[in-house]
Amino acid sequence: TSPVLNTFISDVKKVSSTKTWTIFLTNAGDVLTCGWNLEGQLGTGDKEQSLTPKLLLSLEGEACRDVMAFETIGYAVNGEGTVYTWGSTDNSRLLNPTIIEETKGMRVVNIIGVRDGWYALTESGLCIWKLRRSFGQITAFHDGVNIVEMDQCGKYTVLFLADDGRVFAFTHVHNGSGLLGIGDARCTIRNDSEEPRPVHSILLDSLHP
């Protein structure tokens, strides 16, 4: 099968997709979505499926800088660094983009959705997170590590790219499949009372202190 050109949208900066829906970010900062919409994940104010990308009017003029589609949840970071979310979140359905209060004033540049929550990277390189009802920041990086980008790896794992080319990995549930690439497949179970701790090295012997 040959690739098919999407003629409904152009000037795309980023695309994020799940098995059932897709979110587009343009260079102008506009956000568009298409696909299934049973959980309100398109953020269009209804639950109607869309076969072509639809502009999210509620985010028009927000000059968004990042977007993320995770399962039935959508995220968008506006020009001020505040994060919006919509879809099926915390046992509720948000049909329209709604501000995540914890991100106000944080100047977020990068957002990653994971099972039970999200991770966000700020302009200053600070990594903040929310998992279930817990909220905090990752402070366990070595001194001098400057994180410049994050990426998702599966449902529970986040990869952190430093400005010196090093990659750090963290999972808040398990490493049973070895997807962290740290040399073993031992599990780590996160306790809600603990702060997430990233893996300091690709060849770290153990995920536990």
TIRO-2110 file (N, C-alpha, C; in Angstrom, 1 decimal):
// TIRO-2110
0.8, -1.2, 0.0, N, 1, A
0.0, 0.0, 0.0, CA, 1, A
0.9, 1.2, 0.0, C, 1, A
0.6, 2.2, -0.8, N, 2, A
1.3, 3.4, -0.9, CA, 2, A
0.8, 4.5, 0.1, C, 2, A
1.7, 5.3, 0.6, N, 3, A
1.3, 6.4, 1.5, CA, 3, A
0.3, 7.3, 0.8, C, 3, A
-0.7, 7.8, 1.6, N, 4, A
-1.7, 8.7, 1.1, CA, 4, A
-1.5, 10.1, 1.6, C, 4, A
-1.5, 11.1, 0.7, N, 5, A
-1.3, 12.5, 1.1, CA, 5, A
-2.6, 13.0, 1.8, C, 5, A
-2.4, 13.6, 3.0, N, 6, A
-3.6, 14.2, 3.7, CA, 6, A
-3.7, 15.7, 3.1, C, 6, A
-4.7, 15.9, 2.3, N, 7, A
-4.9, 17.2, 1.7, CA, 7, A
-5.7, 18.2, 2.5, C, 7, A
-6.1, 17.7, 3.7, N, 8, A
-7.0, 18.6, 4.6, CA, 8, A
-6.2, 19.5, 5.5, C, 8, A
-4.9, 19.2, 5.6, N, 9, A
-4.0, 20.0, 6.5, CA, 9, A
-2.6, 20.2, 6.0, C, 9, A
-2.0, 21.3, 6.3, N, 10, A
-0.6, 21.5, 5.8, CA, 10, A
0.1, 22.3, 6.9, C, 10, A
1.4, 22.5, 6.6, N, 11, A
2.2, 23.3, 7.6, CA, 11, A
2.3, 22.7, 8.9, C, 11, A
2.4, 21.3, 9.0, N, 12, A
2.3, 20.6, 10.3, CA, 12, A
3.7, 20.6, 11.0, C, 12, A
3.7, 20.9, 12.2, N, 13, A
4.9, 20.9, 13.1, CA, 13, A
5.1, 19.6, 13.8, C, 13, A
4.0, 19.0, 14.3, N, 14, A
4.0, 17.7, 15.1, CA, 14, A
2.7, 17.0, 14.9, C, 14, A
2.9, 15.6, 14.9, N, 15, A
1.7, 14.7, 14.9, CA, 15, A
1.9, 13.7, 16.0, C, 15, A
0.8, 13.5, 16.7, N, 16, A
0.8, 12.5, 17.8, CA, 16, A
-0.5, 11.6, 17.6, C, 16, A
-0.3, 10.3, 17.7, N, 17, A
-1.5, 9.5, 17.3, CA, 17, A
-1.6, 8.2, 18.2, C, 17, A
-2.8, 7.8, 18.5, N, 18, A
-3.0, 6.5, 19.1, CA, 18, A
-3.6, 5.5, 18.1, C, 18, A
-4.2, 4.4, 18.6, N, 19, A
-4.8, 3.5, 17.7, CA, 19, A
-6.0, 4.0, 17.1, C, 19, A
-6.7, 5.0, 17.7, N, 20, A
-8.0, 5.4, 17.2, CA, 20, A
-8.2, 6.9, 16.9, C, 20, A
-7.2, 7.7, 17.2, N, 21, A
-7.3, 9.1, 16.9, CA, 21, A
-6.0, 9.8, 16.8, C, 21, A
-6.0, 11.0, 16.2, N, 22, A
-4.7, 11.7, 15.9, CA, 22, A
-4.9, 13.2, 16.2, C, 22, A
-3.8, 13.8, 16.7, N, 23, A
-3.7, 15.2, 16.9, CA, 23, A
-2.6, 15.8, 16.1, C, 23, A
-2.9, 17.0, 15.5, N, 24, A
-1.9, 17.7, 14.7, CA, 24, A
-1.6, 19.1, 15.3, C, 24, A
-0.4, 19.5, 15.2, N, 25, A
0.0, 20.9, 15.6, CA, 25, A
0.7, 21.5, 14.4, C, 25, A
0.2, 22.7, 14.1, N, 26, A
0.7, 23.4, 12.9, CA, 26, A
1.8, 24.4, 13.4, C, 26, A
2.6, 24.9, 12.5, N, 27, A
3.6, 25.9, 12.8, CA, 27, A
3.0, 27.2, 13.3, C, 27, A
1.8, 27.4, 13.0, N, 28, A
1.1, 28.6, 13.5, CA, 28, A
0.5, 28.4, 14.9, C, 28, A
0.6, 27.2, 15.5, N, 29, A
0.2, 27.0, 16.8, CA, 29, A
-1.3, 26.5, 16.9, C, 29, A
-1.9, 26.2, 15.7, N, 30, A
-3.2, 25.6, 15.7, CA, 30, A
-3.2, 24.1, 16.0, C, 30, A
-4.3, 23.6, 16.6, N, 31, A
-4.4, 22.2, 17.0, CA, 31, A
-5.6, 21.6, 16.3, C, 31, A
-5.4, 20.5, 15.6, N, 32, A
-6.5, 19.8, 14.9, CA, 32, A
-6.5, 18.4, 15.3, C, 32, A
-7.7, 17.7, 15.3, N, 33, A
-7.8, 16.3, 15.7, CA, 33, A
-8.8, 15.6, 14.7, C, 33, A
-8.6, 14.3, 14.7, N, 34, A
-9.6, 13.5, 13.9, CA, 34, A
-9.5, 12.0, 14.4, C, 34, A
-10.6, 11.3, 14.1, N, 35, A
-10.7, 9.9, 14.5, CA, 35, A
-11.9, 9.6, 15.3, C, 35, A
-11.8, 8.5, 16.1, N, 36, A
-12.9, 8.2, 17.0, CA, 36, A
-13.0, 9.2, 18.1, C, 36, A
-14.2, 9.3, 18.7, N, 37, A
-14.4, 10.3, 19.7, CA, 37, A
-15.4, 9.9, 20.8, C, 37, A
-15.4, 8.6, 21.1, N, 38, A
-16.4, 8.1, 22.1, CA, 38, A
-16.1, 8.7, 23.5, C, 38, A
-14.9, 9.0, 23.8, N, 39, A
-14.5, 9.5, 25.1, CA, 39, A
-14.3, 11.0, 25.1, C, 39, A
-14.7, 11.7, 24.0, N, 40, A
-14.4, 13.1, 23.9, CA, 40, A
-13.0, 13.5, 23.6, C, 40, A
-12.2, 12.5, 23.1, N, 41, A
-10.7, 12.7, 23.0, CA, 41, A
-10.4, 13.6, 21.8, C, 41, A
-11.3, 14.0, 21.0, N, 42, A
-11.0, 14.9, 19.9, CA, 42, A
-11.1, 16.4, 20.4, C, 42, A
-11.7, 16.6, 21.6, N, 43, A
-11.8, 17.9, 22.2, CA, 43, A
-12.6, 18.9, 21.4, C, 43, A
-13.6, 18.4, 20.7, N, 44, A
-14.4, 19.2, 19.8, CA, 44, A
-15.8, 19.6, 20.5, C, 44, A
-16.0, 19.2, 21.8, N, 45, A
-17.2, 19.6, 22.5, CA, 45, A
-18.3, 18.6, 22.3, C, 45, A
-18.0, 17.5, 21.6, N, 46, A
-19.1, 16.5, 21.3, CA, 46, A
-18.4, 15.1, 21.3, C, 46, A
-19.1, 14.1, 20.9, N, 47, A
-18.6, 12.7, 20.8, CA, 47, A
-18.7, 12.2, 19.4, C, 47, A
-18.8, 13.0, 18.4, N, 48, A
-18.9, 12.6, 17.1, CA, 48, A
-17.6, 12.3, 16.4, C, 48, A
-17.5, 11.2, 15.7, N, 49, A
-16.3, 10.8, 15.0, CA, 49, A
-16.0, 11.8, 13.9, C, 49, A
-14.8, 12.0, 13.6, N, 50, A
-14.4, 12.9, 12.5, CA, 50, A
-13.4, 12.2, 11.6, C, 50, A
-13.7, 12.2, 10.3, N, 51, A
-12.9, 11.5, 9.3, CA, 51, A
-11.8, 12.4, 8.7, C, 51, A
-11.9, 13.7, 9.0, N, 52, A
-10.9, 14.7, 8.6, CA, 52, A
-10.5, 15.6, 9.8, C, 52, A
-9.3, 16.1, 9.8, N, 53, A
-8.9, 16.9, 10.9, CA, 53, A
-9.8, 18.2, 11.1, C, 53, A
-10.2, 18.4, 12.4, N, 54, A
-11.0, 19.5, 12.8, CA, 54, A
-10.2, 20.4, 13.7, C, 54, A
-10.3, 21.7, 13.4, N, 55, A
-9.6, 22.7, 14.2, CA, 55, A
-10.3, 22.8, 15.6, C, 55, A
-9.5, 22.8, 16.7, N, 56, A
-10.1, 23.0, 18.0, CA, 56, A
-10.2, 24.5, 18.2, C, 56, A
-11.4, 25.0, 18.1, N, 57, A
-11.7, 26.4, 18.1, CA, 57, A
-11.4, 27.0, 19.5, C, 57, A
-11.6, 26.2, 20.5, N, 58, A
-11.3, 26.6, 21.9, CA, 58, A
-9.9, 26.9, 22.2, C, 58, A
-9.0, 26.4, 21.3, N, 59, A
-7.5, 26.7, 21.5, CA, 59, A
-7.0, 27.7, 20.4, C, 59, A
-7.9, 28.2, 19.6, N, 60, A
-7.5, 29.1, 18.6, CA, 60, A
-7.0, 30.4, 19.2, C, 60, A
-5.8, 30.8, 18.7, N, 61, A
-5.2, 32.0, 19.3, CA, 61, A
-4.3, 31.7, 20.5, C, 61, A
-4.2, 30.4, 20.9, N, 62, A
-3.3, 30.1, 22.0, CA, 62, A
-1.9, 29.8, 21.6, C, 62, A
-1.6, 29.8, 20.3, N, 63, A
-0.2, 29.6, 19.8, CA, 63, A
0.4, 28.5, 20.5, C, 63, A
-0.2, 27.3, 20.3, N, 64, A
0.3, 26.1, 21.0, CA, 64, A
1.7, 25.7, 20.5, C, 64, A
2.5, 25.1, 21.5, N, 65, A
3.9, 24.8, 21.2, CA, 65, A
4.1, 23.3, 21.2, C, 65, A
3.2, 22.5, 21.8, N, 66, A
3.3, 21.0, 21.9, CA, 66, A
2.0, 20.4, 22.1, C, 66, A
1.9, 19.1, 21.6, N, 67, A
0.6, 18.4, 21.7, CA, 67, A
1.0, 16.9, 22.0, C, 67, A
0.0, 16.2, 22.6, N, 68, A
0.3, 14.8, 22.9, CA, 68, A
-1.1, 14.1, 22.9, C, 68, A
-1.1, 12.9, 22.2, N, 69, A
-2.3, 12.0, 22.3, CA, 69, A
-1.9, 10.8, 23.0, C, 69, A
-2.6, 10.5, 24.1, N, 70, A
-2.3, 9.2, 24.9, CA, 70, A
-3.7, 8.5, 25.2, C, 70, A
-3.8, 7.3, 24.6, N, 71, A
-5.0, 6.6, 24.8, CA, 71, A
-6.2, 7.4, 24.4, C, 71, A
-7.1, 7.8, 25.4, N, 72, A
-8.3, 8.6, 25.1, CA, 72, A
-8.1, 10.0, 25.7, C, 72, A
-6.9, 10.5, 25.9, N, 73, A
-6.6, 11.8, 26.5, CA, 73, A
-5.8, 12.6, 25.6, C, 73, A
-6.1, 13.9, 25.5, N, 74, A
-5.4, 14.8, 24.7, CA, 74, A
-4.7, 15.9, 25.5, C, 74, A
-3.6, 16.4, 25.1, N, 75, A
-2.8, 17.4, 25.8, CA, 75, A
-2.4, 18.5, 24.8, C, 75, A
-2.4, 19.7, 25.2, N, 76, A
-1.8, 20.8, 24.4, CA, 76, A
-1.1, 21.8, 25.3, C, 76, A
0.0, 22.3, 24.9, N, 77, A
0.7, 23.3, 25.6, CA, 77, A
0.6, 24.6, 24.9, C, 77, A
0.1, 25.7, 25.5, N, 78, A
-0.1, 26.9, 24.8, CA, 78, A
1.2, 27.8, 24.8, C, 78, A
1.1, 28.9, 24.2, N, 79, A
2.3, 29.8, 24.1, CA, 79, A
2.9, 30.3, 25.4, C, 79, A
2.1, 30.3, 26.4, N, 80, A
2.5, 30.7, 27.7, CA, 80, A
3.0, 29.6, 28.6, C, 80, A
3.0, 28.4, 28.0, N, 81, A
3.5, 27.2, 28.8, CA, 81, A
2.5, 26.6, 29.7, C, 81, A
1.2, 26.9, 29.5, N, 82, A
0.2, 26.3, 30.3, CA, 82, A
-0.4, 25.1, 29.6, C, 82, A
-0.7, 24.0, 30.3, N, 83, A
-1.2, 22.8, 29.6, CA, 83, A
-2.7, 22.6, 29.7, C, 83, A
-3.3, 22.3, 28.6, N, 84, A
-4.7, 22.0, 28.5, CA, 84, A
-4.8, 20.4, 28.3, C, 84, A
-5.9, 19.9, 28.8, N, 85, A
-6.2, 18.5, 28.6, CA, 85, A
-7.7, 18.3, 28.3, C, 85, A
-8.0, 17.2, 27.7, N, 86, A
-9.4, 16.8, 27.4, CA, 86, A
-9.5, 15.3, 27.2, C, 86, A
-10.7, 14.8, 27.1, N, 87, A
-10.9, 13.4, 26.9, CA, 87, A
-11.3, 12.7, 28.2, C, 87, A
-10.9, 11.4, 28.3, N, 88, A
-11.3, 10.6, 29.5, CA, 88, A
-10.1, 10.7, 30.4, C, 88, A
-10.3, 11.5, 31.5, N, 89, A
-9.2, 11.7, 32.5, CA, 89, A
-9.8, 11.6, 33.9, C, 89, A
-9.1, 10.9, 34.7, N, 90, A
-9.4, 10.7, 36.1, CA, 90, A
-10.9, 10.4, 36.3, C, 90, A
-11.4, 9.4, 35.6, N, 91, A
-12.7, 8.9, 35.7, CA, 91, A
-13.8, 9.9, 35.3, C, 91, A
-13.4, 10.9, 34.5, N, 92, A
-14.3, 11.9, 34.0, CA, 92, A
-14.1, 12.2, 32.6, C, 92, A
-15.0, 12.7, 31.9, N, 93, A
-14.9, 13.1, 30.5, CA, 93, A
-14.9, 14.6, 30.3, C, 93, A
-13.9, 15.1, 29.7, N, 94, A
-13.8, 16.5, 29.3, CA, 94, A
-14.0, 16.6, 27.8, C, 94, A
-15.0, 17.2, 27.4, N, 95, A
-15.3, 17.3, 25.9, CA, 95, A
-14.6, 18.5, 25.3, C, 95, A
-14.1, 19.4, 26.1, N, 96, A
-13.4, 20.6, 25.6, CA, 96, A
-12.1, 20.7, 26.4, C, 96, A
-11.0, 21.3, 25.7, N, 97, A
-9.8, 21.5, 26.4, CA, 97, A
-9.9, 22.3, 27.7, C, 97, A
-9.3, 21.8, 28.8, N, 98, A
-9.4, 22.4, 30.1, CA, 98, A
-8.0, 22.6, 30.7, C, 98, A
-7.8, 23.7, 31.3, N, 99, A
-6.4, 24.0, 31.9, CA, 99, A
-6.1, 23.0, 33.0, C, 99, A
-4.9, 22.5, 33.0, N, 100, A
-4.4, 21.7, 34.2, CA, 100, A
-3.8, 22.8, 35.1, C, 100, A
-4.4, 23.0, 36.2, N, 101, A
-4.1, 24.0, 37.2, CA, 101, A
-2.6, 24.0, 37.6, C, 101, A
-2.1, 22.8, 37.8, N, 102, A
-0.7, 22.6, 38.3, CA, 102, A
0.3, 23.2, 37.3, C, 102, A
-0.1, 23.4, 36.1, N, 103, A
0.9, 23.9, 35.1, CA, 103, A
0.9, 25.4, 34.9, C, 103, A
0.0, 26.1, 35.6, N, 104, A
-0.1, 27.5, 35.4, CA, 104, A
1.2, 28.2, 35.9, C, 104, A
1.8, 29.0, 35.1, N, 105, A
3.0, 29.7, 35.5, CA, 105, A
4.3, 28.9, 35.5, C, 105, A
4.2, 27.6, 35.0, N, 106, A
5.3, 26.7, 35.0, CA, 106, A
6.1, 26.8, 33.7, C, 106, A
5.6, 27.5, 32.7, N, 107, A
6.3, 27.6, 31.4, CA, 107, A
6.7, 26.3, 30.8, C, 107, A
5.7, 25.4, 30.6, N, 108, A
5.9, 24.1, 30.1, CA, 108, A
6.2, 24.2, 28.6, C, 108, A
7.2, 23.3, 28.1, N, 109, A
7.5, 23.3, 26.7, CA, 109, A
7.2, 21.9, 26.1, C, 109, A
7.1, 20.9, 26.9, N, 110, A
7.0, 19.5, 26.4, CA, 110, A
6.1, 18.7, 27.4, C, 110, A
5.1, 18.0, 26.9, N, 111, A
4.2, 17.3, 27.7, CA, 111, A
4.1, 15.8, 27.2, C, 111, A
4.1, 14.9, 28.2, N, 112, A
4.1, 13.5, 27.9, CA, 112, A
3.0, 12.8, 28.7, C, 112, A
2.1, 12.1, 28.1, N, 113, A
1.0, 11.4, 28.8, CA, 113, A
1.5, 10.0, 29.1, C, 113, A
1.2, 9.5, 30.3, N, 114, A
1.4, 8.1, 30.6, CA, 114, A
0.2, 7.6, 31.3, C, 114, A
0.2, 6.3, 31.6, N, 115, A
-0.9, 5.7, 32.3, CA, 115, A
-1.0, 6.3, 33.7, C, 115, A
-2.1, 6.8, 34.1, N, 116, A
-2.3, 7.4, 35.5, CA, 116, A
-1.9, 8.9, 35.6, C, 116, A
-1.4, 9.5, 34.5, N, 117, A
-0.9, 10.9, 34.6, CA, 117, A
-0.1, 11.4, 33.5, C, 117, A
0.8, 12.3, 33.8, N, 118, A
1.6, 13.0, 32.8, CA, 118, A
2.9, 13.5, 33.4, C, 118, A
3.9, 13.7, 32.5, N, 119, A
5.1, 14.4, 32.8, CA, 119, A
5.3, 15.6, 31.9, C, 119, A
5.9, 16.7, 32.5, N, 120, A
6.0, 17.9, 31.7, CA, 120, A
7.4, 18.5, 31.9, C, 120, A
8.0, 19.1, 30.9, N, 121, A
9.3, 19.7, 30.9, CA, 121, A
9.1, 21.2, 30.8, C, 121, A
9.8, 22.0, 31.7, N, 122, A
9.6, 23.4, 31.6, CA, 122, A
10.8, 24.1, 30.9, C, 122, A
10.7, 25.4, 30.6, N, 123, A
11.7, 26.1, 29.9, CA, 123, A
13.0, 26.0, 30.6, C, 123, A
13.0, 26.0, 32.0, N, 124, A
14.2, 26.0, 32.8, CA, 124, A
14.8, 24.6, 32.9, C, 124, A
14.2, 23.5, 32.3, N, 125, A
14.7, 22.2, 32.4, CA, 125, A
14.1, 21.4, 33.6, C, 125, A
13.2, 22.0, 34.3, N, 126, A
12.6, 21.3, 35.4, CA, 126, A
11.5, 20.3, 34.9, C, 126, A
11.6, 19.0, 35.5, N, 127, A
10.6, 18.0, 35.1, CA, 127, A
9.6, 17.9, 36.2, C, 127, A
8.3, 18.2, 35.9, N, 128, A
7.2, 18.0, 36.9, CA, 128, A
6.4, 16.9, 36.4, C, 128, A
5.6, 16.3, 37.4, N, 129, A
4.8, 15.1, 37.1, CA, 129, A
3.5, 15.2, 37.9, C, 129, A
2.5, 14.5, 37.4, N, 130, A
1.3, 14.2, 38.2, CA, 130, A
0.9, 12.8, 37.9, C, 130, A
0.8, 11.9, 38.9, N, 131, A
0.4, 10.5, 38.8, CA, 131, A
-0.7, 10.3, 39.8, C, 131, A
-1.9, 9.9, 39.3, N, 132, A
-3.1, 9.8, 40.1, CA, 132, A
-3.3, 11.1, 40.8, C, 132, A
-3.3, 11.2, 42.1, N, 133, A
-3.5, 12.4, 42.8, CA, 133, A
-2.3, 13.1, 43.4, C, 133, A
-1.1, 12.5, 43.0, N, 134, A
0.2, 13.0, 43.5, CA, 134, A
0.8, 13.9, 42.5, C, 134, A
1.4, 15.0, 43.0, N, 135, A
2.0, 16.0, 42.1, CA, 135, A
3.4, 16.3, 42.6, C, 135, A
4.4, 16.5, 41.8, N, 136, A
5.7, 16.8, 42.3, CA, 136, A
6.7, 17.1, 41.1, C, 136, A
8.0, 17.1, 41.4, N, 137, A
9.0, 17.3, 40.4, CA, 137, A
10.1, 16.3, 40.6, C, 137, A
10.8, 16.0, 39.5, N, 138, A
11.9, 15.0, 39.6, CA, 138, A
13.2, 15.8, 39.9, C, 138, A
13.8, 15.5, 41.0, N, 139, A
15.0, 16.2, 41.5, CA, 139, A
16.2, 15.3, 41.6, C, 139, A
16.1, 14.0, 41.1, N, 140, A
17.1, 13.0, 41.2, CA, 140, A
18.1, 13.0, 40.1, C, 140, A
18.1, 13.9, 39.2, N, 141, A
19.1, 13.9, 38.1, CA, 141, A
20.4, 14.4, 38.7, C, 141, A
21.6, 13.9, 38.2, N, 142, A
22.9, 14.4, 38.6, CA, 142, A
23.0, 15.9, 38.4, C, 142, A
23.8, 16.5, 39.2, N, 143, A
24.1, 18.0, 39.0, CA, 143, A
24.7, 18.2, 37.7, C, 143, A
24.3, 19.2, 37.0, N, 144, A
24.8, 19.5, 35.7, CA, 144, A
24.0, 18.9, 34.5, C, 144, A
23.1, 18.0, 34.8, N, 145, A
22.3, 17.4, 33.7, CA, 145, A
21.2, 18.4, 33.3, C, 145, A
21.2, 18.8, 32.1, N, 146, A
20.2, 19.7, 31.5, CA, 146, A
19.3, 19.0, 30.6, C, 146, A
18.1, 18.7, 31.0, N, 147, A
17.1, 18.0, 30.1, CA, 147, A
16.5, 18.9, 29.1, C, 147, A
16.5, 18.5, 27.9, N, 148, A
16.0, 19.4, 26.8, CA, 148, A
14.8, 18.8, 26.1, C, 148, A
14.5, 17.5, 26.3, N, 149, A
13.4, 16.9, 25.6, CA, 149, A
13.0, 15.6, 26.3, C, 149, A
11.7, 15.3, 26.2, N, 150, A
11.2, 14.0, 26.7, CA, 150, A
10.4, 13.3, 25.6, C, 150, A
10.3, 12.0, 25.8, N, 151, A
9.5, 11.2, 24.8, CA, 151, A
8.9, 10.0, 25.6, C, 151, A
7.8, 9.5, 25.0, N, 152, A
7.1, 8.4, 25.6, CA, 152, A
7.6, 7.1, 25.1, C, 152, A
7.6, 6.1, 26.0, N, 153, A
8.1, 4.8, 25.6, CA, 153, A
7.1, 3.8, 26.3, C, 153, A
6.1, 3.4, 25.6, N, 154, A
5.0, 2.6, 26.2, CA, 154, A
4.1, 3.4, 27.0, C, 154, A
3.3, 2.7, 27.9, N, 155, A
2.3, 3.3, 28.7, CA, 155, A
2.8, 3.9, 30.0, C, 155, A
4.0, 3.5, 30.4, N, 156, A
4.4, 3.9, 31.8, CA, 156, A
5.8, 4.5, 31.8, C, 156, A
6.5, 4.6, 30.7, N, 157, A
7.9, 5.0, 30.7, CA, 157, A
8.1, 6.3, 29.9, C, 157, A
9.0, 7.1, 30.5, N, 158, A
9.4, 8.3, 29.9, CA, 158, A
10.9, 8.3, 29.7, C, 158, A
11.4, 8.8, 28.5, N, 159, A
12.8, 8.9, 28.2, CA, 159, A
13.1, 10.4, 28.2, C, 159, A
14.3, 10.7, 28.8, N, 160, A
14.7, 12.1, 29.0, CA, 160, A
16.0, 12.3, 28.2, C, 160, A
16.1, 13.3, 27.3, N, 161, A
17.3, 13.6, 26.5, CA, 161, A
18.0, 14.8, 27.1, C, 161, A
19.2, 14.6, 27.4, N, 162, A
20.0, 15.7, 28.0, CA, 162, A
20.7, 16.5, 26.8, C, 162, A
21.2, 17.7, 27.1, N, 163, A
21.8, 18.5, 26.1, CA, 163, A
23.2, 18.0, 25.7, C, 163, A
23.8, 17.0, 26.5, N, 164, A
25.0, 16.5, 26.1, CA, 164, A
24.9, 15.1, 25.4, C, 164, A
23.7, 14.8, 25.0, N, 165, A
23.4, 13.6, 24.3, CA, 165, A
23.1, 12.3, 25.1, C, 165, A
23.2, 12.4, 26.4, N, 166, A
22.8, 11.3, 27.2, CA, 166, A
21.3, 11.1, 27.3, C, 166, A
20.9, 9.8, 27.5, N, 167, A
19.5, 9.5, 27.6, CA, 167, A
19.2, 8.9, 29.0, C, 167, A
18.2, 9.4, 29.6, N, 168, A
17.8, 8.9, 30.9, CA, 168, A
16.4, 8.3, 30.8, C, 168, A
16.2, 7.2, 31.5, N, 169, A
14.9, 6.6, 31.4, CA, 169, A
14.2, 6.4, 32.8, C, 169, A
12.9, 6.5, 32.9, N, 170, A
12.2, 6.3, 34.1, CA, 170, A
10.9, 5.6, 33.8, C, 170, A
10.6, 4.6, 34.6, N, 171, A
9.3, 4.0, 34.6, CA, 171, A
8.7, 4.0, 36.0, C, 171, A
7.4, 4.3, 36.1, N, 172, A
6.8, 4.4, 37.4, CA, 172, A
6.0, 3.1, 37.7, C, 172, A
6.2, 2.0, 36.9, N, 173, A
5.6, 0.7, 37.2, CA, 173, A
6.6, -0.4, 37.1, C, 173, A
7.0, -0.7, 35.9, N, 174, A
7.9, -1.9, 35.8, CA, 174, A
8.8, -1.8, 34.6, C, 174, A
9.9, -2.7, 34.6, N, 175, A
10.8, -2.8, 33.5, CA, 175, A
10.9, -4.3, 33.1, C, 175, A
9.8, -5.0, 33.3, N, 176, A
9.9, -6.4, 33.0, CA, 176, A
10.3, -6.9, 31.7, C, 176, A
10.0, -6.0, 30.7, N, 177, A
10.4, -6.4, 29.3, CA, 177, A
11.8, -5.9, 28.9, C, 177, A
12.4, -5.2, 29.8, N, 178, A
13.7, -4.7, 29.5, CA, 178, A
13.7, -3.4, 28.6, C, 178, A
12.6, -2.8, 28.5, N, 179, A
12.5, -1.7, 27.6, CA, 179, A
13.3, -0.4, 28.0, C, 179, A
13.7, -0.4, 29.2, N, 180, A
14.5, 0.8, 29.6, CA, 180, A
16.0, 0.7, 29.0, C, 180, A
16.4, -0.5, 28.6, N, 181, A
17.7, -0.6, 28.0, CA, 181, A
18.8, -0.4, 29.0, C, 181, A
18.6, -0.8, 30.3, N, 182, A
19.6, -0.6, 31.3, CA, 182, A
20.4, -1.8, 31.6, C, 182, A
20.2, -2.9, 30.9, N, 183, A
21.0, -4.1, 31.1, CA, 183, A
20.4, -5.2, 31.9, C, 183, A
19.2, -5.0, 32.4, N, 184, A
18.5, -6.1, 33.1, CA, 184, A
17.0, -5.8, 32.9, C, 184, A
16.2, -6.8, 33.4, N, 185, A
14.7, -6.7, 33.2, CA, 185, A
14.0, -6.8, 34.6, C, 185, A
14.8, -6.4, 35.6, N, 186, A
14.1, -6.5, 36.9, CA, 186, A
13.0, -5.4, 37.1, C, 186, A
12.1, -5.7, 37.9, N, 187, A
10.9, -4.8, 38.0, CA, 187, A
11.1, -3.8, 39.1, C, 187, A
10.5, -2.6, 38.9, N, 188, A
10.5, -1.6, 40.0, CA, 188, A
9.0, -1.2, 40.1, C, 188, A
8.5, -1.3, 41.3, N, 189, A
7.1, -0.9, 41.5, CA, 189, A
7.1, 0.4, 42.3, C, 189, A
6.5, 1.4, 41.7, N, 190, A
6.5, 2.7, 42.4, CA, 190, A
5.5, 2.8, 43.5, C, 190, A
5.9, 3.3, 44.6, N, 191, A
5.0, 3.5, 45.7, CA, 191, A
4.5, 5.0, 45.7, C, 191, A
3.3, 5.2, 45.8, N, 192, A
2.7, 6.5, 45.7, CA, 192, A
3.3, 7.5, 46.7, C, 192, A
4.0, 7.0, 47.7, N, 193, A
4.6, 7.9, 48.7, CA, 193, A
6.0, 8.4, 48.3, C, 193, A
6.5, 7.7, 47.2, N, 194, A
7.9, 8.0, 46.8, CA, 194, A
7.8, 9.0, 45.7, C, 194, A
8.9, 9.8, 45.5, N, 195, A
9.1, 10.6, 44.4, CA, 195, A
9.7, 9.8, 43.3, C, 195, A
9.2, 10.0, 42.0, N, 196, A
9.8, 9.2, 40.9, CA, 196, A
11.3, 9.5, 40.8, C, 196, A
12.1, 8.4, 40.6, N, 197, A
13.5, 8.5, 40.5, CA, 197, A
13.9, 8.0, 39.1, C, 197, A
14.6, 8.9, 38.3, N, 198, A
15.0, 8.4, 37.0, CA, 198, A
16.2, 7.5, 37.1, C, 198, A
16.4, 6.7, 36.0, N, 199, A
17.6, 5.9, 35.9, CA, 199, A
18.8, 6.8, 35.6, C, 199, A
19.9, 6.7, 36.3, N, 200, A
21.0, 7.7, 36.1, CA, 200, A
21.9, 7.2, 35.0, C, 200, A
21.9, 6.0, 34.6, N, 201, A
22.8, 5.5, 33.6, CA, 201, A
22.1, 4.4, 32.8, C, 201, A
22.5, 4.3, 31.6, N, 202, A
22.0, 3.2, 30.7, CA, 202, A
22.4, 1.8, 31.3, C, 202, A
23.5, 1.8, 32.0, N, 203, A
24.0, 0.5, 32.6, CA, 203, A
23.9, 0.5, 34.1, C, 203, A
22.9, 1.1, 34.7, N, 204, A
22.8, 1.1, 36.1, CA, 204, A
22.5, -0.3, 36.6, C, 204, A
23.2, -0.8, 37.6, N, 205, A
23.0, -2.1, 38.1, CA, 205, A
21.7, -2.4, 38.7, C, 205, A
21.1, -1.4, 39.4, N, 206, A
19.8, -1.7, 40.0, CA, 206, A
19.0, -0.4, 40.0, C, 206, A
17.7, -0.6, 40.0, N, 207, A
16.8, 0.5, 40.0, CA, 207, A
16.4, 1.0, 41.4, C, 207, A
16.9, 0.2, 42.4, N, 208, A
16.6, 0.5, 43.8, CA, 208, A
17.9, 1.0, 44.5, C, 208, A
17.7, 1.9, 45.5, N, 209, A
18.9, 2.4, 46.2, CA, 209, A
19.6, 1.3, 47.0, C, 209, A
END
